[in-house]
Amino acid sequence: MAKLIEMTQLSPTMTEGTIVKWIKKEGEAVQAGDVLAEVETDKAVMEMEAYDSGVLLKIVEGEGAKLKVGMALAIIGKPG
């Protein structure tokens, strides 16, 4: 089953973040705890980790995208 990966609140005051760089690419295996992307918050650039394991099936928002906390970034699941 595929899971949506959402913009995570990486600091207590964060309401939105900007994707600086995707570390994982579409089609790559992802383990819980792996760094998916670097995200610029209101305070600093931080690493956003995966909470689920699987394959990064789709990157919904690319580098430079500014998203509110809770918005979809990517989809992780099983191939096919």
Order of alpha helices (4+ residues) and beta strands (2+ residues): beta-beta-beta-beta-beta-beta-beta-beta
